[in-house]
């Protein structure tokens, strides 16, 4: 309407007011219209710098992405950006500066799912926990000797089994990639705890989630606490966490999170990371295969302490840890 008004002889200011824009924007539109007609008004995206890969190499990379990773050779159940960068470096050596450019080009062609936001993170009682955390920590540790080193450990458990989930993977637009689905019901529980400050963790793969299993895990965490330090074990209010039948080691003090607040526990994000990279999109033959997969995934996580720190660090919790 604004361009039509300009063509009819209306002033630029009045025509811009009709379209709800400033005069400069209308001026740019008029120049594009005069140059290319109505097609000149279409969005014009920059193609970016030219690809550093040859057409043959680009076709080979597309096949690699669409075929997916070999779990035995590549160690993951789906491609990540960092994996594709490694493949490009190894397959087409000498193109280090091209890595981000090429993976970005694939990202425009292939779709992936953005992980959902953790539920409960914005609830008022969650904000209360974060705001009052220094006071809560001091109240629970008031009996410790001065200058005691305090480690923050987060604990949770995840069910892993034959009713396994699927995660989105890279695929060409318009296609529907397939993954196997199992109708059997065998499962196990992975009890896991992380200390983000140290990049450390302790886990057990167990057949049940109950008080006995929780006791085994607490004892395992106690063995991983640094000598001379005291651990604060932060966990939710599951029945096997809060029962009076648990025997807490001398070097552990439990602190329980509010109900319905999984967003406060970074181990929830650890489970998401393990499933997306090593557990999902798979079929497990039996219980032993489930235990092996859970153990292998956790060992890979422990081998990357910087990943534990990145996933688990919470600014509200990691305040002064020495009393």
C-alpha positions in Angstrom: 0.0 0.0 0.0 2.8 2.4 0.8 4.5 1.7 -2.6 1.2 2.2 -4.4 0.8 5.5 -2.6 4.3 6.6 -3.7 3.5 5.6 -7.3 0.3 7.7 -7.0 2.4 10.8 -6.1 2.0 10.8 -2.3 4.9 12.2 -0.2 7.3 9.7 1.3 6.4 10.7 4.9 2.6 10.1 4.3 3.2 6.9 2.4 5.5 5.5 5.2 2.8 6.4 7.7 0.3 4.2 5.9 2.6 1.2 6.1 3.6 1.9 9.7 7.3 2.3 8.9 10.0 5.0 8.8 10.9 6.9 5.7 14.3 5.2 5.2 12.7 1.7 5.1 10.2 2.9 2.5 13.0 4.5 0.5 14.9 1.1 0.5 11.7 -0.7 -0.6 11.1 1.8 -3.5 14.7 1.3 -4.8 14.3 -2.5 -4.7 10.9 -2.2 -6.4 12.3 0.1 -9.1 15.2 -2.3 -9.7 13.5 -5.7 -9.8 9.8 -5.1 -9.6 7.7 -7.0 -7.0 10.4 -9.7 -6.8 12.7 -7.2 -5.4 10.6 -7.0 -2.2 11.3 -10.6 -1.4 13.7 -11.3 1.5 17.2 -11.5 0.2 19.5 -13.7 2.3 23.3 -13.6 1.9 24.6 -16.9 0.7 27.6 -16.5 3.0 31.2 -17.4 2.1 31.8 -20.1 -0.5 32.2 -23.7 0.7 35.8 -24.9 1.2 34.7 -28.4 0.2 34.5 -29.5 -3.4 31.2 -30.7 -4.8 32.4 -34.3 -4.5 33.4 -33.8 -0.9 30.1 -32.1 -0.1 28.2 -35.1 -1.6 30.4 -37.5 0.5 29.6 -35.5 3.7 25.9 -35.6 2.9 26.0 -39.4 2.7 27.9 -39.6 6.0 25.3 -37.4 7.7 22.3 -39.3 6.3 23.8 -42.7 7.0 24.4 -41.8 10.7 27.3 -42.9 13.0 28.6 -46.3 13.6 28.2 -46.8 17.4 31.1 -49.1 17.7 33.5 -46.8 15.8 32.1 -43.3 16.5 30.8 -44.0 20.1 27.5 -42.1 19.7 24.0 -43.0 18.6 23.5 -39.8 16.6 25.7 -37.2 15.0 26.7 -34.2 17.1 28.2 -31.0 15.7 31.5 -31.9 17.3 31.5 -35.4 15.8 30.9 -34.0 12.3 33.7 -31.5 12.8 36.0 -34.5 13.6 34.8 -36.4 10.6 35.5 -33.5 8.3 39.0 -33.0 9.8 39.9 -36.7 9.4 38.3 -37.3 6.0 39.2 -34.0 4.4 42.3 -33.0 6.3 43.6 -29.4 6.1 40.2 -27.8 6.3 40.1 -26.8 9.9 38.7 -23.3 9.2 36.0 -24.9 7.1 34.5 -27.0 9.9 32.0 -24.6 11.3 31.1 -23.5 7.8 30.4 -27.0 6.5 28.4 -28.2 9.6 26.4 -25.0 9.5 25.5 -25.7 5.9 24.3 -29.2 6.8 22.3 -27.8 9.7 20.3 -25.7 7.3 19.6 -28.8 5.2 19.0 -31.2 8.1 16.6 -30.9 11.0 17.1 -31.6 14.7 15.0 -31.2 17.8 15.7 -28.5 20.4 15.6 -30.1 23.9 12.6 -29.0 25.9 13.2 -26.7 28.8 13.4 -28.3 32.2 10.0 -28.0 34.0 9.7 -26.2 37.2 12.7 -23.9 36.8 10.7 -20.8 37.0 8.3 -21.7 39.8 8.3 -19.4 42.9 9.5 -22.0 45.4 12.4 -22.8 43.0 13.5 -19.2 43.1 13.1 -19.3 46.9 15.5 -22.2 47.1 18.1 -20.4 45.0 17.8 -17.1 46.9 18.0 -18.8 50.3 20.6 -21.3 49.5 23.6 -19.8 51.4 21.4 -19.6 54.5 20.2 -23.2 54.0 23.7 -24.5 53.5 25.0 -22.8 56.7 22.1 -24.2 58.8 22.7 -27.7 57.7 26.5 -27.5 58.2 26.7 -25.5 61.4 28.3 -28.3 63.3 31.2 -28.8 61.0 34.7 -27.6 62.1 35.7 -24.2 60.7 37.4 -24.2 57.2 36.1 -27.6 56.3 36.0 -28.1 52.6 32.5 -28.7 51.3 31.6 -30.6 48.1 28.2 -30.2 46.5 26.9 -33.5 45.1 23.6 -33.8 43.1 21.9 -37.2 43.0 19.1 -38.8 41.1 18.2 -42.0 39.3 17.0 -42.9 35.8 15.2 -45.9 34.5 16.9 -47.5 31.5 15.4 -50.4 29.7 14.0 -52.1 26.6 11.1 -49.6 26.3 13.8 -47.2 25.1 13.3 -43.8 23.8 14.2 -42.2 20.5 15.9 -38.9 20.0 15.8 -36.7 16.9 18.6 -37.1 14.5 20.0 -35.4 11.4 18.0 -36.3 8.3 17.2 -34.7 4.9 14.2 -32.5 4.9 11.1 -34.4 3.8 12.2 -37.8 4.9 11.2 -39.8 8.0 14.2 -41.6 9.4 13.4 -44.9 11.2 14.7 -46.3 14.5 14.0 -49.6 16.1 11.4 -49.9 18.9 11.2 -52.7 21.4 8.0 -54.0 22.9 9.7 -55.8 25.8 9.8 -54.4 29.4 13.1 -55.4 31.1 14.8 -52.5 32.7 17.3 -51.3 35.3 18.0 -48.2 37.3 21.1 -46.1 37.0 21.7 -44.3 40.3 24.0 -41.3 39.6 25.6 -38.5 41.4 27.9 -35.7 40.3 30.2 -33.2 41.9 30.4 -30.4 39.3 33.2 -28.5 41.0 35.5 -31.5 40.8 34.0 -32.9 37.5 33.6 -36.2 39.4 30.7 -38.7 39.7 29.6 -41.9 41.3 27.0 -44.3 39.9 25.6 -47.8 40.3 23.4 -49.7 37.9 20.9 -51.7 40.0 17.7 -53.8 39.3 15.4 -51.8 41.7 15.0 -48.3 43.0 14.4 -48.8 46.7 15.9 -48.1 50.1 18.5 -50.9 49.8 19.7 -49.7 46.4 19.8 -46.1 47.7 21.9 -47.2 50.7 24.4 -48.8 48.3 24.6 -45.6 46.3 25.1 -43.4 49.3 28.0 -45.6 50.4 29.5 -45.4 46.9 29.2 -41.6 46.9 30.9 -41.5 50.3 33.9 -43.4 48.9 34.3 -40.7 46.2 34.3 -37.7 48.5 37.7 -36.2 48.7 39.6 -37.0 51.9 39.1 -34.4 54.6 36.1 -32.9 52.8 32.4 -33.0 53.6 29.7 -33.7 51.0 26.3 -32.0 50.8 24.1 -34.5 48.9 21.3 -32.6 47.1 18.4 -34.8 45.9 14.6 -34.9 45.5 12.1 -36.2 47.9 11.6 -39.8 46.6 10.5 -42.2 49.3 13.8 -44.1 49.3 15.6 -40.8 49.7 13.8 -39.5 52.8 13.2 -42.8 54.7 14.7 -43.0 58.2 16.1 -46.4 57.4 19.0 -44.9 55.5 22.3 -44.7 57.3 24.1 -41.5 56.3 27.9 -41.7 56.3 29.7 -39.2 58.5 31.1 -37.3 55.5 27.6 -36.7 53.9 24.8 -34.3 54.8 21.6 -34.6 52.7 19.6 -31.6 51.6 16.2 -32.2 49.9 14.8 -30.1 47.1 11.2 -29.0 47.0 8.7 -31.4 45.4 8.0 -31.0 41.7 11.2 -29.1 41.1 13.3 -31.2 38.7 14.8 -28.1 37.2 16.9 -27.5 40.3 18.7 -30.9 39.9 21.3 -30.9 37.1 21.4 -34.7 37.1 18.2 -34.5 35.1 20.3 -32.8 32.4 22.9 -35.5 32.8 20.2 -38.2 32.0 19.2 -36.2 29.0 22.8 -36.0 27.8 23.4 -39.7 28.2 20.2 -40.7 26.4 20.8 -38.3 23.5 24.3 -39.5 22.9 24.7 -43.1 24.0 21.5 -44.8 25.1 18.5 -43.9 22.9 17.8 -45.3 19.5 18.9 -48.8 20.6 17.5 -52.2 21.3 18.8 -54.2 24.2 18.7 -58.0 24.0 18.5 -58.7 27.7 19.1 -57.3 31.2 22.9 -57.7 30.9 22.9 -55.6 27.8 21.0 -52.8 29.6 23.5 -52.9 32.5 26.4 -52.8 30.0 24.9 -49.8 28.1 24.2 -47.8 31.3 27.7 -48.5 32.6 29.4 -47.7 29.3 27.4 -44.4 29.0 28.4 -43.4 32.6 32.1 -44.3 32.0 32.1 -42.0 28.9 30.7 -39.2 31.0 33.2 -39.7 33.8 36.0 -39.6 31.2 35.0 -36.0 30.4 35.1 -34.1 33.7 34.7 -30.8 31.9 31.3 -32.0 30.6 30.2 -32.8 34.1 31.2 -29.3 35.2 29.5 -27.7 32.3 26.2 -29.6 32.7 26.2 -29.6 36.5 27.4 -26.1 37.6 24.6 -23.9 39.0 25.5 -20.4 39.9 23.0 -20.2 42.8 24.4 -23.4 44.4 28.1 -23.0 43.9 28.8 -20.2 46.3 31.4 -20.4 49.0 32.0 -24.1 49.7 34.5 -23.7 52.5 33.2 -23.1 56.0 
